Amino acid sequence: MSVLEIRDLHVSVGEGDDAKEILRGVDLTVRSGETHAIMGPNGSGKSTLAYSIAGHPKYTITGGTVTLDGEDVLEMSVDERARAGLFLAMQYPVEVPGVSVSNFLRTAATAIKGEAPKLRTWVKDVKSEMELLEMNPAFAERNVNEGFSGGEKKRHEILQMRLLKPGIAILDETDSGLDVDALRIVSEGVNRSREEGQVGVLLITHYTRILRYIKPDFVHVFVNGKVVEEGGPELAEKLENEGYAAYVKGSQEVASA
């Protein structure tokens, strides 16, 4: 079982006088088999949390700790974090011209596992997962994300998660840009991993529609770089009906006090 622990995390962007604090003391624990939904309005710091955990150089950790199974994540390079079991599905996946999906996936698996997967088994696994994600087999020979639709990019992210089998998967607004069918297919892929108990999911979104397909165990409301309320699936229903206005107002009142 993997355990990701975030304690009093503070994160800034920029340098010197231009530095701006984005995260202002975040506490969170995610375990294998659990699904945590991070919800909040745009600009609340949700994606900053995701990219800070993954090691994006744009973000500077100014305080707090992040550990995975007791190991200091913040001391790891980006590739070391991936090998340790962290996975990030990006909101805007980048294109990798000249590299086919099949080569990309096998190279990633080799880097993470320390040895190349047996080709016969690997091909079978890739084909099986692609079928479940309703991806055309020809997709494997296309260049990574080059000319992909939004739905294709997000399916490819979930395909990576399924094949690489991380301990903790951070899904940054995976629902953005998806139509209803693509949303269902992507969600089913996440649910398969969750049901197998192999992954803890940190699902970042500001819409509740994906939570109709991926049922969270815990919901955390993010406003102004902090978790301002926590609860179960019922909290997502409350947000669906009432929105974030009350939380934003409360945060502004606290900040001005």
Solvent accessible surface area in square Angstrom, and as a share of the most:
residue,aa,sasa,rsa
1,M,176,0.79
2,S,18,0.12
3,V,36,0.21
4,L,0,0.00
5,E,62,0.28
6,I,0,0.00
7,R,99,0.36
8,D,77,0.40
9,L,0,0.00
10,H,49,0.22
11,V,0,0.00
12,S,12,0.08
13,V,29,0.17
14,G,44,0.43
15,E,150,0.67
16,G,66,0.64
17,D,154,0.80
18,D,122,0.63
19,A,50,0.38
20,K,126,0.53
21,E,63,0.28
22,I,31,0.16
23,L,0,0.00
24,R,74,0.27
25,G,19,0.19
26,V,0,0.00
27,D,75,0.39
28,L,7,0.03
29,T,24,0.14
30,V,0,0.00
31,R,102,0.37
32,S,13,0.09
33,G,32,0.30
34,E,33,0.15
35,T,0,0.00
36,H,8,0.04
37,A,0,0.00
38,I,0,0.00
39,M,1,0.00
40,G,0,0.00
41,P,33,0.21
42,N,118,0.61
43,G,83,0.80
44,S,4,0.03
45,G,6,0.06
46,K,7,0.03
47,S,34,0.22
48,T,13,0.07
49,L,0,0.00
50,A,0,0.00
51,Y,37,0.14
52,S,4,0.03
53,I,0,0.00
54,A,21,0.16
55,G,17,0.17
56,H,76,0.34
57,P,125,0.79
58,K,121,0.51
59,Y,38,0.15
60,T,71,0.41
61,I,55,0.28
62,T,83,0.48
63,G,24,0.23
64,G,32,0.31
65,T,70,0.41
66,V,1,0.00
67,T,31,0.18
68,L,5,0.02
69,D,77,0.40
70,G,64,0.62
71,E,107,0.48
72,D,65,0.34
73,V,0,0.00
74,L,43,0.21
75,E,142,0.64
76,M,36,0.16
77,S,52,0.33
78,V,90,0.52
79,D,73,0.38
80,E,75,0.34
81,R,20,0.07
82,A,35,0.27
83,R,114,0.41
84,A,44,0.34
85,G,13,0.12
86,L,14,0.07
87,F,19,0.08
88,L,34,0.17
89,A,1,0.00
90,M,54,0.24
91,Q,30,0.13
92,Y,164,0.62
93,P,10,0.06
94,V,93,0.53
95,E,89,0.40
96,V,45,0.26
97,P,89,0.56
98,G,67,0.65
99,V,54,0.31
100,S,16,0.10
101,V,0,0.00
102,S,32,0.21
103,N,95,0.49
104,F,60,0.25
105,L,1,0.00
106,R,73,0.27
107,T,91,0.53
108,A,22,0.17
109,A,0,0.00
110,T,44,0.26
111,A,56,0.43
112,I,47,0.24
113,K,103,0.44
114,G,66,0.64
115,E,123,0.55
116,A,55,0.42
117,P,21,0.13
118,K,166,0.71
119,L,106,0.53
120,R,218,0.80
121,T,75,0.44
122,W,16,0.06
123,V,83,0.48
124,K,148,0.63
125,D,61,0.31
126,V,15,0.08
127,K,119,0.50
128,S,50,0.32
129,E,20,0.09
130,M,7,0.03
131,E,104,0.46
132,L,83,0.41
133,L,0,0.00
134,E,101,0.45
135,M,16,0.07
136,N,103,0.53
137,P,98,0.62
138,A,66,0.51
139,F,8,0.03
140,A,13,0.10
141,E,123,0.55
142,R,86,0.31
143,N,51,0.26
144,V,3,0.01
145,N,5,0.03
146,E,68,0.30
147,G,65,0.63
148,F,14,0.06
149,S,61,0.40
150,G,37,0.35
151,G,14,0.13
152,E,52,0.23
153,K,47,0.20
154,K,7,0.03
155,R,41,0.15
156,H,0,0.00
157,E,5,0.02
158,I,0,0.00
159,L,0,0.00
160,Q,18,0.08
161,M,0,0.00
162,R,11,0.04
163,L,8,0.04
164,L,18,0.09
165,K,115,0.49
166,P,10,0.06
167,G,11,0.11
168,I,0,0.00
169,A,0,0.00
170,I,1,0.01
171,L,0,0.00
172,D,0,0.00
173,E,16,0.07
174,T,2,0.01
175,D,3,0.01
176,S,34,0.22
177,G,72,0.69
178,L,10,0.05
179,D,94,0.49
180,V,99,0.57
181,D,87,0.45
182,A,4,0.03
183,L,4,0.02
184,R,81,0.30
185,I,3,0.02
186,V,0,0.00
187,S,0,0.00
188,E,70,0.31
189,G,0,0.00
190,V,0,0.00
191,N,25,0.13
192,R,48,0.18
193,S,0,0.00
194,R,47,0.17
195,E,140,0.63
196,E,97,0.44
197,G,38,0.37
198,Q,46,0.20
199,V,0,0.00
200,G,0,0.00
201,V,0,0.00
202,L,0,0.00
203,L,0,0.00
204,I,0,0.00
205,T,0,0.00
206,H,38,0.17
207,Y,122,0.47
208,T,19,0.11
209,R,66,0.24
210,I,0,0.00
211,L,10,0.05
212,R,148,0.54
213,Y,74,0.28
214,I,0,0.00
215,K,116,0.49
216,P,6,0.04
217,D,64,0.33
218,F,83,0.35
219,V,0,0.00
220,H,9,0.04
221,V,0,0.00
222,F,0,0.00
223,V,6,0.04
224,N,65,0.33
225,G,1,0.01
226,K,93,0.39
227,V,37,0.21
228,V,62,0.36
229,E,60,0.27
230,E,103,0.46
231,G,26,0.25
232,G,13,0.13
233,P,62,0.39
234,E,109,0.49
235,L,8,0.04
236,A,8,0.06
237,E,112,0.50
238,K,78,0.33
239,L,8,0.04
240,E,91,0.41
241,N,124,0.63
242,E,116,0.52
243,G,29,0.28
244,Y,35,0.13
245,A,77,0.60
246,A,77,0.60
247,Y,31,0.12
248,V,46,0.27
249,K,128,0.54
250,G,29,0.28
251,S,18,0.12
252,Q,114,0.51
253,E,97,0.44
254,V,114,0.65
255,A,75,0.58
256,S,95,0.61
257,A,119,0.93
